[in-house]
């Protein structure tokens, strides 16, 4: 796994993009930038298995990046062998990395990789589970409701959307405290103060988080009647939304 030193080497801030340089270090970047990353992946993977049927199930990872989530799910001993995975990302560099990681699943025809922009009118196949791990926050707010409605329509009754996001809180004091504690977390992962500041600036106009309540209300407006916050760490959260 290549070490993430992108913002140590770049002195000038630029809008963050999932380009080839980011894709090559993404696994290290995300594991050192997202609190409890491994546990969230395991938790959402375990939840996914609960919503898959014994035969011909399907799971779709929107913003699949390098394919870690799909690899974990399809490689699980609890995953039915006829389950098919769909990985969607708008970055060809990310999909190239995913293709290498998922090579065995691709040879077995258990994976379909799709390059698509979630801000567009992507139409999803019928699936039992949709995953969006730290993805919706990168979709322009004006497009989020339409996207979630399409996701709801694609999920078979009894299926679920599993979503992890960076979040805000209503109280400004708590919001500042949580962000400061998050930056301390990143410093413990080996990032310098300069790296943290440069990445913050590069994400400023790209990553737009919502409050927990805003995410819940948005999911409910799109048809999900059962919505729960299944994980929370300061300004990070994960949600499960079920289509009855």
Backbone bond lengths (Angstrom), bond angles and torsions (degrees), N, CA, C in turn:
res aa  C-N    CA-C-N  psi(-1)  N-CA   C-N-CA  omega(-1)  CA-C   N-CA-C  phi
1 X - - - 1.459 - - 1.529 109.37 -
2 X 1.344 117.06 119.88 1.458 120.86 -179.55 1.526 110.35 -69.14
3 X 1.329 116.45 142.85 1.462 122.99 -177.52 1.526 110.52 -80.07
4 X 1.325 115.95 136.45 1.465 121.64 179.27 1.524 110.40 -81.61
5 X 1.331 115.63 106.91 1.471 121.13 174.47 1.526 109.53 -128.41
6 X 1.324 116.61 22.68 1.471 120.95 -175.22 1.515 111.94 -55.28
7 X 1.330 117.12 -47.81 1.460 119.07 -175.07 1.519 112.48 -87.30
8 X 1.311 116.39 1.70 1.460 120.03 168.70 1.518 109.41 -85.31
9 X 1.328 114.91 -31.82 1.461 120.47 -176.61 1.524 112.89 -88.83
10 X 1.339 116.99 -25.55 1.465 119.96 -178.08 1.522 109.55 -96.86
11 X 1.307 116.40 120.42 1.467 120.44 -177.12 1.528 112.09 -85.33
12 X 1.321 116.90 -28.29 1.469 120.47 -178.22 1.527 109.92 -102.77
13 X 1.335 115.58 134.55 1.467 120.35 179.60 1.529 109.89 -71.46
14 X 1.313 116.92 142.85 1.459 122.90 174.93 1.516 107.41 -139.53
15 X 1.322 117.16 158.24 1.449 119.00 177.27 1.524 109.63 -60.08
16 X 1.313 114.99 133.91 1.456 121.04 -176.61 1.522 110.29 -68.14
17 X 1.323 116.45 133.01 1.459 121.99 175.76 1.521 108.97 -136.74
18 X 1.336 115.77 150.37 1.457 120.37 179.11 1.527 108.76 -88.87
19 X 1.329 115.02 66.84 1.462 120.78 -177.58 1.531 110.60 -89.78
20 X 1.318 116.12 -172.44 1.464 121.08 -176.30 1.520 111.52 -61.07
21 X 1.324 116.82 -39.14 1.458 120.56 -179.21 1.530 110.94 -63.25
22 X 1.338 116.49 -42.11 1.464 120.66 178.29 1.521 110.47 -69.92
23 X 1.337 117.44 -42.50 1.467 121.11 -177.93 1.523 111.78 -58.79
24 X 1.324 116.29 -36.79 1.467 119.59 -177.30 1.521 113.09 -67.92
25 X 1.346 117.34 -24.43 1.475 120.20 -178.66 1.524 111.03 -117.48
26 X 1.331 117.50 9.40 1.465 120.41 -170.02 1.527 113.23 -60.00
27 X 1.323 117.54 -42.38 1.459 119.40 -177.13 1.529 110.76 -60.55
28 X 1.316 117.11 -40.58 1.463 120.18 176.36 1.524 110.69 -69.71
29 X 1.326 116.66 -42.11 1.460 121.52 -178.92 1.520 111.81 -58.93
30 X 1.331 116.87 -49.76 1.456 119.87 -174.84 1.527 111.20 -71.43
31 X 1.327 117.57 -35.80 1.466 119.50 -179.21 1.525 111.70 -69.42
32 X 1.339 117.39 -25.37 1.466 121.30 179.15 1.521 112.50 -97.53
33 X 1.336 117.55 -8.16 1.461 120.86 -176.56 1.521 113.69 -108.29
34 X 1.327 117.84 -21.98 1.464 121.95 -177.52 1.526 108.84 -106.83
35 X 1.320 118.43 116.55 1.470 120.57 179.16 1.531 111.33 -60.02
36 X 1.324 116.16 135.95 1.469 123.08 178.57 1.531 111.95 57.99
37 X 1.317 115.85 34.53 1.465 120.54 -176.38 1.531 112.23 -54.41
38 X 1.325 116.90 -51.44 1.463 119.65 -177.69 1.519 111.62 -62.22
39 X 1.327 117.25 -41.18 1.462 120.21 -178.97 1.530 111.74 -67.32
40 X 1.328 116.63 -38.75 1.469 119.79 177.88 1.527 110.01 -64.24
41 X 1.329 116.28 -42.07 1.463 119.65 177.93 1.532 110.17 -59.94
42 X 1.319 117.33 -45.26 1.467 120.56 179.41 1.526 110.62 -64.65
43 X 1.326 116.13 -42.51 1.463 120.57 -177.75 1.528 111.07 -63.49
44 X 1.320 117.15 -48.11 1.455 120.14 -179.20 1.537 111.01 -70.47
45 X 1.331 116.38 -30.93 1.458 119.05 174.32 1.523 111.29 -65.30
46 X 1.335 116.37 -43.74 1.470 120.10 177.72 1.527 111.05 -63.06
47 X 1.327 116.63 -40.44 1.467 120.06 177.98 1.525 110.80 -63.73
48 X 1.322 116.10 -41.51 1.471 120.21 179.21 1.521 110.97 -55.08
49 X 1.320 116.70 -45.03 1.464 120.82 -177.29 1.522 112.15 -61.71
50 X 1.342 116.65 -27.55 1.462 119.65 -179.58 1.532 112.68 -71.80
51 X 1.318 116.43 -19.58 1.464 120.58 -177.27 1.527 113.05 -104.04
52 X 1.325 117.33 0.87 1.462 120.57 -179.21 1.525 110.86 -91.16
53 X 1.334 118.48 135.26 1.473 121.08 176.29 1.528 110.20 -75.52
54 X 1.307 114.98 166.46 1.466 120.40 -178.66 1.521 112.50 -68.14
55 X 1.338 116.51 -23.63 1.459 120.24 -178.46 1.530 110.60 -134.48
56 X 1.321 115.09 137.56 1.475 122.44 169.48 1.523 113.97 56.09
57 X 1.311 117.19 40.51 1.456 121.03 174.02 1.515 110.94 -80.67
58 X 1.330 115.68 166.66 1.463 120.21 179.28 1.517 109.80 -145.88
59 X 1.324 115.40 141.14 1.457 122.29 177.61 1.521 108.36 -131.09
60 X 1.317 116.17 138.21 1.465 121.48 -178.87 1.522 109.57 -122.76
61 X 1.335 116.85 127.17 1.457 122.68 177.71 1.522 108.05 -106.34
62 X 1.331 116.05 108.91 1.461 121.40 178.89 1.532 108.94 -89.29
63 X 1.316 115.88 122.05 1.457 119.83 -170.94 1.520 108.10 79.24
64 X 1.329 115.64 50.29 1.470 120.72 -171.26 1.522 112.83 -72.19
65 X 1.321 118.77 -11.84 1.469 124.91 -179.33 1.532 110.39 48.46
66 X 1.335 117.98 -121.21 1.467 119.69 -174.36 1.523 112.88 -89.72
67 X 1.336 117.89 7.93 1.457 121.46 173.45 1.517 116.10 87.27
68 X 1.326 117.77 12.18 1.463 121.10 -177.04 1.525 112.39 -58.73
69 X 1.340 117.27 -46.20 1.458 121.11 -175.79 1.526 111.44 -64.80
70 X 1.323 116.87 -47.91 1.463 120.00 179.78 1.524 111.58 -64.03
71 X 1.324 116.80 -38.38 1.453 120.18 178.67 1.525 110.31 -61.71
72 X 1.328 116.43 -44.09 1.459 120.47 -179.37 1.527 111.57 -63.17
73 X 1.338 116.46 -43.27 1.467 120.53 -177.60 1.521 111.17 -68.04
74 X 1.341 117.15 -50.81 1.462 120.14 -176.10 1.522 112.67 -70.04
75 X 1.334 116.46 -21.96 1.468 120.27 179.02 1.524 112.09 -87.23
76 X 1.320 117.31 -9.06 1.462 120.86 -178.58 1.520 110.96 -67.86
77 X 1.331 116.08 140.39 1.473 119.93 177.62 1.524 111.41 -65.69
78 X 1.340 117.37 -19.77 1.461 120.53 179.71 1.508 114.13 -88.53
79 X 1.340 117.24 -1.54 1.465 120.39 -178.70 1.529 109.96 -87.09
80 X 1.336 118.12 122.74 1.478 120.15 178.27 1.525 110.94 -55.87
81 X 1.306 118.35 136.91 1.475 122.01 -174.11 1.522 114.42 -64.28
82 X 1.336 117.72 -19.51 1.468 119.21 -179.87 1.534 111.99 -91.09
83 X 1.333 117.77 4.48 1.472 120.95 178.24 1.520 110.13 -68.02
84 X 1.332 115.98 134.48 1.466 120.91 177.68 1.527 109.26 -110.87
85 X 1.327 115.49 140.16 1.455 120.98 179.38 1.514 112.06 -111.05
86 X 1.320 115.61 140.27 1.462 122.35 174.23 1.527 107.99 -117.41
87 X 1.312 116.40 126.40 1.459 121.26 176.33 1.512 109.85 -113.61
88 X 1.326 116.18 124.21 1.465 121.38 -177.03 1.526 109.25 -121.07
89 X 1.320 116.49 131.05 1.462 120.97 176.07 1.520 108.46 -153.71
90 X 1.338 115.54 152.68 1.464 118.61 179.54 1.526 112.19 -93.07
91 X 1.333 117.30 -2.46 1.460 122.01 -177.57 1.517 110.42 -105.27
92 X 1.320 116.45 116.55 1.463 119.87 178.04 1.524 110.54 -64.35
93 X 1.326 116.77 -34.37 1.471 120.05 179.09 1.525 110.69 -62.49
94 X 1.325 116.94 -40.51 1.465 120.63 177.32 1.531 110.46 -66.01
95 X 1.317 116.96 -44.15 1.458 120.45 -179.88 1.527 111.95 -63.95
96 X 1.328 116.74 -32.65 1.467 119.82 176.39 1.530 110.29 -63.74
97 X 1.330 116.17 -41.83 1.467 120.22 176.56 1.524 110.42 -65.45
98 X 1.340 116.32 -41.51 1.468 120.41 179.67 1.525 110.87 -62.94
99 X 1.316 116.49 -38.22 1.466 120.25 -178.57 1.529 110.23 -61.03
100 X 1.321 117.21 -37.88 1.467 120.13 178.08 1.530 110.68 -69.33
101 X 1.325 116.83 -45.11 1.461 120.56 -177.39 1.521 111.88 -67.14
102 X 1.323 116.72 -33.76 1.464 122.04 -175.21 1.524 112.74 -99.99
103 X 1.322 117.22 18.25 1.469 121.49 -173.17 1.528 111.95 -54.71
104 X 1.314 117.37 -43.50 1.461 120.12 -179.33 1.514 112.47 -63.85
105 X 1.335 116.82 -42.10 1.465 121.20 178.60 1.524 110.85 -67.79
106 X 1.329 116.70 -34.95 1.466 120.17 178.16 1.527 110.57 -66.78
107 X 1.323 116.36 -41.21 1.470 119.52 178.65 1.525 111.06 -63.73
108 X 1.336 115.85 -30.92 1.464 120.52 179.92 1.527 112.15 -86.81
109 X 1.346 116.63 4.96 1.471 122.20 -179.24 1.528 112.51 58.02
110 X 1.331 116.07 37.34 1.464 120.27 178.77 1.527 111.74 -103.72
111 X 1.317 117.15 -1.86 1.473 121.87 -175.69 1.518 109.90 -133.66
112 X 1.334 115.51 139.36 1.463 122.23 168.44 1.523 107.46 -123.66
113 X 1.331 116.62 122.58 1.458 121.18 178.10 1.521 109.35 -101.82
114 X 1.331 115.84 133.87 1.463 122.03 -174.28 1.520 109.31 -130.27
115 X 1.316 116.61 128.54 1.461 119.89 172.62 1.526 108.71 -92.93
116 X 1.325 116.74 120.56 1.463 120.90 -177.59 1.513 109.74 -159.20
117 X 1.319 115.23 152.52 1.460 122.48 178.45 1.525 108.30 -95.50
118 X 1.317 117.84 121.85 1.465 120.85 -178.30 1.517 112.34 -70.74
119 X 1.325 117.84 -15.47 1.469 120.66 174.07 1.523 111.37 -74.39
120 X 1.335 116.86 -12.02 1.455 121.03 -178.42 1.514 112.09 -90.68
121 X 1.327 116.12 -152.63 1.469 120.56 -175.48 1.522 110.87 -109.40
122 X 1.325 116.82 42.67 1.456 122.11 178.94 1.523 111.07 -52.90
123 X 1.333 116.21 128.86 1.454 121.96 176.09 1.533 108.47 -104.89
124 X 1.310 116.66 124.37 1.455 121.50 -175.53 1.522 111.25 -94.57
125 X 1.329 117.20 150.29 1.476 119.97 174.54 1.529 109.30 -74.21
126 X 1.324 118.94 163.26 1.465 121.06 175.49 1.531 110.39 -62.60
127 X 1.320 116.72 127.69 1.462 121.27 -177.81 1.526 109.67 -138.66
128 X 1.316 115.46 166.23 1.461 120.94 176.45 1.516 112.18 -93.48
129 X 1.322 115.82 -30.86 1.463 120.83 -178.52 1.521 109.35 -139.26
130 X 1.334 115.28 136.46 1.458 122.07 168.51 1.519 107.71 -116.21
131 X 1.316 116.25 131.74 1.464 122.12 175.57 1.519 109.39 -110.41
132 X 1.325 115.67 137.76 1.467 121.24 172.18 1.527 106.81 -136.36
133 X 1.314 115.82 91.85 1.455 120.56 -178.86 1.518 110.55 -94.63
134 X 1.338 116.61 107.50 1.461 123.47 179.21 1.530 110.59 54.18
135 X 1.335 114.40 45.63 1.465 121.99 -176.02 1.527 112.03 -118.01
136 X 1.332 116.94 -46.76 1.464 119.67 -176.49 1.527 111.21 -58.01
137 X 1.317 117.05 -32.29 1.462 121.46 -179.55 1.525 112.79 -62.92
138 X 1.329 117.08 -18.50 1.467 121.15 177.58 1.529 112.38 -96.47
139 X 1.327 117.46 -6.74 1.463 121.04 176.21 1.528 108.31 -83.10
140 X 1.315 116.79 135.27 1.466 119.33 -179.32 1.532 109.64 -57.90
141 X 1.335 117.08 133.30 1.466 120.09 -176.61 1.519 114.44 -50.78
142 X 1.310 117.62 -35.41 1.461 120.75 -177.79 1.530 111.47 -64.64
143 X 1.347 117.78 -21.92 1.467 121.52 -177.06 1.531 113.15 -101.13
144 X 1.329 118.59 -6.30 1.467 119.85 -170.04 1.525 113.19 -66.88
145 X 1.325 117.44 -42.92 1.458 118.74 -176.86 1.528 110.98 -65.71
146 X 1.324 117.15 -42.50 1.462 119.96 179.36 1.525 110.84 -62.84
147 X 1.329 116.34 -39.91 1.457 120.27 178.59 1.526 110.87 -63.16
148 X 1.334 116.82 -46.14 1.461 120.34 -178.60 1.527 111.75 -66.39
149 X 1.308 117.78 -31.79 1.470 120.02 175.44 1.522 110.61 -66.84
150 X 1.326 117.36 -38.90 1.466 120.37 176.89 1.526 110.20 -66.73
151 X 1.323 116.07 -38.54 1.461 120.09 177.65 1.525 109.68 -62.81
152 X 1.334 116.56 -46.52 1.469 120.61 179.92 1.532 110.57 -57.07
153 X 1.324 116.44 -43.64 1.467 120.70 -178.44 1.526 111.95 -66.02
154 X 1.330 117.05 -28.73 1.463 120.41 -177.29 1.526 112.65 -82.37
155 X 1.333 117.15 -19.10 1.466 120.44 -177.44 1.530 110.07 -82.16
156 X 1.307 115.77 128.42 1.453 120.30 178.17 1.529 109.84 -67.04
157 X 1.334 118.20 146.80 1.468 120.51 178.31 1.527 111.18 -51.88
158 X 1.336 115.51 133.30 1.449 120.74 -176.35 1.513 113.13 92.53
159 X 1.340 116.69 -5.90 1.458 121.60 179.01 1.511 111.96 -89.55
160 X 1.329 116.30 -174.15 1.464 119.25 -173.16 1.518 112.57 -149.55
161 X 1.316 114.23 153.94 1.462 123.38 166.60 1.516 107.09 -104.13
162 X 1.333 116.71 127.24 1.460 122.69 176.80 1.524 107.38 -114.50
163 X 1.317 115.91 125.30 1.458 119.88 -168.63 1.528 110.75 -138.75
164 X 1.320 116.52 131.69 1.464 122.17 174.66 1.528 108.05 -116.90
165 X 1.333 116.24 138.56 1.462 120.96 -174.89 1.531 111.54 -147.25
166 X 1.300 115.14 153.57 1.457 121.08 163.03 1.525 106.49 -79.38
167 X 1.328 118.32 140.27 1.462 120.24 -173.25 1.523 111.17 -132.62
168 X 1.320 114.04 164.12 1.463 122.81 173.01 1.519 108.75 -109.57
169 X 1.335 116.11 166.56 1.463 120.93 171.94 1.520 108.45 -123.25
170 X 1.319 116.06 157.52 1.465 121.77 -175.36 1.516 112.25 -64.89
171 X 1.335 116.51 -44.31 1.461 121.13 -175.52 1.529 110.35 -74.45
172 X 1.310 117.41 125.89 1.464 121.27 -174.79 1.529 112.24 -67.27
173 X 1.342 117.17 -35.30 1.458 120.10 178.87 1.522 110.28 -64.66
174 X 1.336 116.64 -48.58 1.466 120.20 178.85 1.524 110.98 -62.96
175 X 1.316 116.05 -37.74 1.460 119.54 179.48 1.523 110.54 -59.47
176 X 1.328 117.07 -45.82 1.464 121.42 178.90 1.525 110.98 -64.69
177 X 1.345 116.05 -42.28 1.458 119.63 -179.50 1.523 111.13 -62.84
178 X 1.329 116.59 -43.99 1.456 119.95 -178.63 1.525 111.38 -64.52
179 X 1.317 116.39 -40.76 1.462 120.14 179.39 1.523 110.35 -64.92
180 X 1.340 116.49 -41.88 1.460 120.35 178.45 1.531 110.94 -62.62
181 X 1.335 116.84 -41.61 1.465 120.23 178.48 1.525 111.37 -66.47
182 X 1.326 115.91 -32.81 1.461 119.19 176.26 1.529 110.54 -67.13
183 X 1.328 116.98 -41.56 1.469 119.17 178.55 1.529 110.75 -64.47
184 X 1.314 117.00 -34.59 1.471 119.69 175.55 1.527 110.34 -64.74
185 X 1.333 115.65 -38.63 1.469 120.17 176.04 1.526 109.78 -58.87
186 X 1.332 117.11 -46.15 1.461 120.41 -178.92 1.526 111.17 -64.02
187 X 1.328 116.66 -36.96 1.466 119.92 178.12 1.525 110.48 -63.17
188 X 1.329 116.80 -36.22 1.471 120.12 178.36 1.523 111.36 -68.75
189 X 1.331 117.09 -20.36 1.469 120.89 177.80 1.523 111.86 -86.29
190 X 1.326 116.89 1.97 1.458 120.07 175.61 1.512 115.68 102.12
191 X 1.336 118.02 2.84 1.468 120.09 176.97 1.525 109.81 -80.76
192 X 1.317 116.20 139.64 1.461 120.90 177.07 1.526 110.47 -80.71
193 X 1.331 116.15 164.45 1.461 120.56 177.78 1.527 110.72 -59.61
194 X 1.338 116.35 -36.59 1.464 120.01 179.65 1.520 111.04 -67.54
195 X 1.321 117.41 -41.69 1.463 120.82 177.94 1.524 111.02 -62.23
196 X 1.318 116.52 -43.71 1.464 120.86 -179.41 1.525 110.71 -62.51
197 X 1.329 116.51 -44.16 1.456 120.57 -179.43 1.522 111.63 -66.66
198 X 1.324 117.53 -43.37 1.461 120.59 -178.97 1.525 111.32 -64.78
199 X 1.332 117.19 -40.73 1.461 118.52 178.85 1.522 110.49 -68.40
200 X 1.339 117.24 -39.54 1.468 120.13 177.16 1.519 110.12 -56.12
201 X 1.326 117.26 -45.60 1.460 121.40 -179.84 1.526 111.14 -65.50
202 X 1.326 117.68 -37.79 1.461 120.05 -177.89 1.524 112.13 -70.24
203 X 1.346 116.52 -26.19 1.466 121.19 -178.89 1.524 112.92 -91.03
204 X 1.319 117.09 -8.42 1.461 121.05 -168.99 1.520 113.79 -55.56
205 X 1.311 117.78 -40.77 1.470 120.77 -178.43 1.521 112.79 -103.95
206 X 1.334 116.03 8.13 1.459 120.56 -174.61 1.521 111.31 -112.46
207 X 1.326 117.00 -46.28 1.462 122.71 179.92 1.526 108.54 -98.47
208 X 1.334 116.85 115.95 1.470 122.00 -177.54 1.531 108.33 -119.75
209 X 1.343 117.42 97.73 1.468 119.72 -178.32 1.524 112.46 -80.83
210 X 1.317 116.15 154.62 1.463 124.00 173.68 1.526 108.96 -108.29
211 X 1.309 116.52 164.76 1.454 121.09 170.28 1.530 109.39 -72.84
212 X 1.326 116.49 158.31 1.461 120.15 178.59 1.521 110.54 -54.67
213 X 1.352 116.49 -46.63 1.458 120.31 -177.83 1.523 111.51 -62.70
214 X 1.337 117.30 -36.67 1.462 120.62 178.90 1.529 110.70 -64.91
215 X 1.325 116.81 -41.26 1.464 119.87 177.53 1.518 111.12 -64.03
216 X 1.338 117.36 -43.78 1.459 121.07 -179.81 1.521 110.71 -62.68
217 X 1.337 116.77 -46.56 1.461 120.68 -179.68 1.519 111.40 -63.99
218 X 1.317 116.97 -38.28 1.463 121.03 178.33 1.523 110.44 -63.39
219 X 1.318 117.58 -44.75 1.462 121.60 178.46 1.527 111.48 -62.51
220 X 1.325 116.04 -39.74 1.476 120.07 179.24 1.520 111.07 -67.42
221 X 1.327 117.56 -39.76 1.470 120.72 178.08 1.524 111.26 -62.08
222 X 1.328 116.14 -29.25 1.465 120.57 -176.85 1.523 112.53 -86.91
223 X 1.343 117.19 3.39 1.455 120.48 172.70 1.511 116.48 115.94
224 X 1.328 118.20 -12.93 1.460 120.81 -178.27 1.534 109.28 -77.87
225 X 1.317 116.82 112.07 1.468 120.65 -176.52 1.523 112.24 -85.74
226 X 1.323 117.30 -23.58 1.461 121.24 176.66 1.520 108.66 -112.16
227 X 1.323 116.94 111.70 1.465 122.66 -179.55 1.519 108.44 -132.32
228 X 1.324 116.30 129.96 1.454 119.93 -179.78 1.525 110.24 -136.70
229 X 1.326 115.61 145.38 1.457 120.84 171.81 1.524 106.62 -88.58
230 X 1.311 117.00 106.00 1.464 120.96 -172.76 1.526 113.02 -94.82
231 X 1.344 116.82 -5.51 1.469 120.80 176.51 1.523 108.38 -152.93
232 X 1.334 115.82 143.50 1.468 119.48 175.79 1.527 109.42 -152.35
233 X 1.322 116.16 130.13 1.467 123.20 172.30 1.527 106.61 -140.54
234 X 1.320 116.42 102.67 1.459 121.39 -178.36 1.540 111.24 46.83
235 X 1.336 118.48 -108.98 1.470 119.98 -176.58 1.533 112.66 -101.55
236 X 1.346 115.49 35.31 1.463 121.63 175.20 1.519 108.22 -134.43
237 X 1.339 117.02 140.85 1.463 120.19 -176.69 1.519 110.24 -150.34
238 X 1.328 114.89 159.96 1.470 121.78 173.44 1.513 108.29 -133.34
239 X 1.331 115.47 146.96 1.463 122.48 -173.98 1.521 110.44 -128.86
240 X 1.325 114.79 147.99 1.458 120.87 169.22 1.520 107.54 -121.57
241 X 1.326 116.80 127.07 1.468 122.79 -178.64 1.521 107.65 -127.50
242 X 1.342 115.82 122.37 1.457 120.89 -172.97 1.530 110.76 -106.73
243 X 1.328 114.43 136.58 1.463 119.41 171.40 1.512 108.35 -93.12
244 X 1.329 116.22 112.43 1.463 120.82 -179.41 1.515 111.64 -74.11
